[in-house]
Amino acid sequence: MSIARHFDTLSRYGAGAARVVPLEGEPEDLLDAGGALELQYEVLGRAPLLEVLRDPSVSEVLLADGDLSVTAKRDGGRARLAVRWGAVVISDALVDLPTADRAPSGPLFRPDPDAAVTDLRAALWDAEVPLFATEDIGGTVRWFTAGLHGPGVGAEPLAGAVRAVDPAELGSRAFQRSHGVRWSYVAGAMAGGIASTDLQIALARVGLLSFFGAGGLGLDAVEAALTRVTGALPSDAPVGFNLLHNPTEPAVEERTVDLYLRYGVRRVEAAAFMGLTPALVRFRTAGIHRGADGQVVAPNAVFAKVSRPEVAEKFLRPAPAELLAGLVASGVLTDEQAALAAEVPVAADVTAEADSGGHTDHRPLVVLLPVLQRLRDRIAQEQGWTGDRRPRVGAAGGLGTPAAVWGAFAMGADYVLTGSVNQATREAGTSELAKRLLIDAQYFDVGSGPAPDMFELGAEVQVLSRGAMYAQRARRLHELYRSYGSLSEIPAVERQKIESQLFKRPLDEVWEECVRYWGQRDPEQLARAARDGRHQMALVFRWYLGMTSRWARMGDVDRKRDFQIWCGPAMGGFNQWVTGSWLAPLEARGVAEVADALMRGAAAHARVTLARSLGLPIPWDADAVPVPAR
């Protein structure tokens, strides 16, 4: 093979003349415009020159450009490298020849010298720009952002290419088509209107889906939110509303669904459900029909937030026959509609809720998500659901950094759902005082205490523990509830303590307020309390637990120690990630900006993973993806 092939390597120096002298035969020369040797030698160094000399058939290599000349001559097993400027010797030394474990192979690529990468970390994190890695005969890998494929002057074997990654490629395209969104990203419902209408409108305007936090609000407040959202956004906007399971007041679920159907709500996020209810199935099956293509069309979508496979299975399958029969008997469905409902899952989107804020079972996402994915696959195969008819499984809980979001997508999540991080944004429907507490939180500043809506059952919510004592105080009330049969049985010393420290008023006054409230909302609760002293105690204790979240939303400074602020470890992870960046101040944290930073950061992590999977050398700290530029 002619030694002239080495001119492809030497041409990168931009010298006016290059000569290759073989051990046997005549030297071969390459003449060019020149003028770049001084600069390119500083950039490329001696490695490419010595790589040519490493060829055992070559004895000497010379580069010349004006007064500057560089000579590399074989000297036994080493090389003598000399750099001269006219008659002046700048350097003259024996150097080692490079070694390589293997000869580079692969298709040839002619990199654009002007597109050389000088900061590989930054280049990997810029997910919109493709990268090309070449490997020379000495095993040196160089990166470029542009070039041409194929042989030619300056061509080297292509070691790998890292393509651009669009955040839209993460997750399920079927999810994006189904809900008319640009990314597989959802802002989940945070009860009490914390996931506010402002939050919904802000995300809808950038093409992302969110759910209003209707849980814990009266129907008047929910209707006011419906009126605002439907008035501010087009009818096909990607928005939904929360449907929080209410086992103690099933009529509230029914009236909430009535409201959603009246306002044309197309998506609900079903949370805290342990099983299916007639209200939930009624929403899912409303308007169900067979489309022109013969497929079943269910206009209303249910997002089921679950943490247990036995609950997930109920949502991943069609509604039970007895529930459908009951809806037919009540005139809600026709026989034909009930038959169609038996062909679709109750929820086309099931969210694996791991260690999240609020109601949570503290499940590890790396275990829960694969379990639910396998369950979905088995049921889909049984039912013959393929393509877009196959239910999707998303991930939630702990997703406060791009690394966590990318990890969920890398595990096959069809979409990601965030919660805690959205609570500390401009649009969140809570007080600035609560937001200030949240932006100072670390991932370990969380605790668990009894949930107000499921107090009697012992269910818990995860809350912020930094600066608040809700978890400890709520737990103490639950201990009293379990230990005594009525308020009158509580020892006087203990009663005086909770009246002064927690309620800050006599329990009798609290009960009078409960009587006024339940007399309008559900008189049966008062009748039951008259028969059962423990139920009266539960209503009084639930008054305090319910007020703690209200005090937090209102920013009641005097009640700061009582604040119930739903929060998971994701909040601390996010705070640590944005420290020192433009996104650190509360004023900069718009919900759309948070979503953009997390998703673009996840795309950067995808790039790092692609580069690593090619076996190419990358910086050891390439995973430290920073907050993307504003």
C-alpha positions, 0 to 999 in steps of 0.5 A, a space after each residue: 500500500 502506498 505511503 501516500 495514504 498518510 497524507 490524509 493525516 498530515 493534511 490536518 496540519 495545514 502545512 505548505 509541504 509534507 514529505 513521507 520518506 519510506 525505508 525503501 523507495 522514493 520519498 513522496 510529497 504533498 504540496 498545499 496552500 499552507 499557512 496553518 502549521 504553527 496554529 495546528 501544531 499547537 492544537 494537534 500536537 505531535 501525536 498525528 505526526 508520530 502516528 504516521 512514523 509508527 508505520 514500520 515502512 516509514 523512516 521519516 516525516 517532514 512538515 514545512 510551512 514558511 520558516 517553520 519545519 517539523 521533522 520526525 525521524 525513526 531512531 531505533 524503537 523511538 523517534 527524534 522529533 525536531 522543530 526549527 524556525 529557520 536556522 533556530 532549533 526550537 526543540 530536538 528530543 527523542 520521544 516514544 512512538 505511540 502504541 495502540 491496542 488495535 488498529 482503528 476500524 470503521 467507516 471513514 469520516 472527514 471531520 470539519 477542522 472548524 467543528 472540533 470539540 474543545 469541551 466534550 462535556 458541554 458538547 454532550 450536554 448540548 443535545 441538539 447538536 450531533 457529535 462524531 468521534 474519530 480514532 486515529 492509528 494511535 488510538 486517539 479519539 477526537 470529537 467533531 460536530 460536523 464533517 462528511 462521511 467517506 474517504 478523502 483528505 483528512 479522513 479517519 475511521 469513525 469510532 462512533 456518532 452520538 445523534 441529537 436527542 429531542 426531548 420529544 423522543 423520550 417516552 411514548 409517542 402514543 402517549 403524545 398522540 393520545 393527549 395532544 402534547 409535545 412531550 411525555 411529561 405530566 404535572 400531577 394534581 396537588 390537592 387543595 388547588 396547589 396544582 392551580 388553574 394558573 399552573 394548568 394554563 401555563 403548561 397547556 400554553 407550551 403543549 404539556 399536560 397537567 391536572 388541577 388539584 381538586 382533592 379537598 376542595 368544595 364543589 363550588 371551588 372546583 366549579 370555579 376552577 373549571 369555569 376559569 380553565 375552560 374560559 382561558 383555553 381551547 376545548 382540546 387543551 391538554 388539561 385534566 382534573 383530580 378525582 381523589 377517592 373519598 371512602 368516607 363520603 362516596 357521594 362527594 365522588 359522585 357529585 364531582 363526576 357529575 360536575 366534570 361531565 357537565 363541563 366536558 372534562 376529558 381527563 381525570 387523575 384517579 388518586 388514592 383509590 384502592 378499588 374501582 367505584 361506580 363514579 370512576 367507571 361512570 366517568 370513563 364510560 361516558 360517551 363510549 362508542 364505536 368509531 368509523 374504523 370499528 375501534 372502541 372510542 372512549 372519549 374520557 381518559 383515566 390516569 390511575 396513580 397506583 403503588 400496588 400491583 393488585 390495585 393497578 390490575 383493576 385499572 389495567 383491565 376492563 371494568 367488572 361486569 357487575 359494575 357495568 351492569 349496575 350502570 346499565 340498571 341505573 340508566 347511565 349506560 346502554 347494553 351496547 355501551 356496557 359491551 363496548 366498555 368490556 373491550 377497553 381498560 379502565 385506565 389507558 394510563 397507569 402511573 407507578 407512584 413511588 416515593 412521592 409527596 402526599 399519599 404514598 407507600 414509599 415504594 422504590 421506583 426501580 422495583 415498582 415500575 418493572 413490576 407494573 410494566 410486566 403486569 401491563 404486558 401480561 394483561 395486554 397480551 391476554 386482551 389482545 391489545 396492541 399499538 395505541 390500544 395497549 395501556 401505558 405505564 408512567 413513572 412518578 415519585 422522586 423525579 426531581 432531577 434530570 438524572 432521575 427523569 432520564 432513569 425513568 425513561 431508560 427503564 421504559 416509562 411511557 411518561 413521567 409525572 412530577 409533583 413536589 417540584 411544581 409546588 415551589 413554582 410561581 403558579 402553584 396555589 400555595 403561600 409564598 411562605 410555604 414555597 420559601 420553606 420548600 426551596 430550602 429543603 434537602 432530600 432528607 427533610 421529609 417525614 410521614 404522618 396520618 392523612 386527614 382524609 383517611 385518618 381512621 384507616 391509618 393511611 399516611 402522607 409524606 410531608 415537609 419536616 423542615 420547619 414544620 411539625 405536622 408529622 409528629 403532631 398528627 401521629 400523636 393525635 392518631 395515637 390518642 384516637 387508637 387509645 381512647 374511645 371518646 374525647 371524654 376519655 382522654 386524660 385531662 393533662 393530655 387534653 390540655 396539652 393538645 388544646 394549647 399546643 395544637 388546636 389553640 382552643 378548647 376541643 368543645 369549640 372545635 366540635 361546635 365548628 364541626 357541627 356547623 360544617 357537617 350539618 351542611 355537608 353531610 348530617 349523617 356524620 353527626 348522627 354517627 358521632 352521636 352514636 359513636 364517641 370515637 367517630 366524634 373524636 375522629 371528626 375533631 382531630 380531622 378538623 385540625 389535620 385539615 386546617 394544617 394544609 389550609 394554614 400552609 396554603 394561606 401562609 398563616 405565620 402563627 401556624 407555621 409549625 403546624 404546616 402540612 406541606 406535601 413533599 417528597 425527596 424529589 424537592 430536595 434533589 431539585 434544589 440541590 441540582 439548581 443551586 447557584 443557577 438561574 433557576 434557584 430563586 423562587 421568582 425564576 421557577 415557573 412551572 413551564 421552566 421547571 418542565 423544560 429544564 428537567 426534560 432538556 436535562 434528561 435529553 442531555 443524560 440520554 446523550 451521555 448514555 449513548 456516548 458511554 454505550 459506544 465505549 468511547 472515552 468521555 469525561 468522568 463528570 459527564 453525568 453532572 448535567 447542569 441546568 440548561 441555559 434560560 
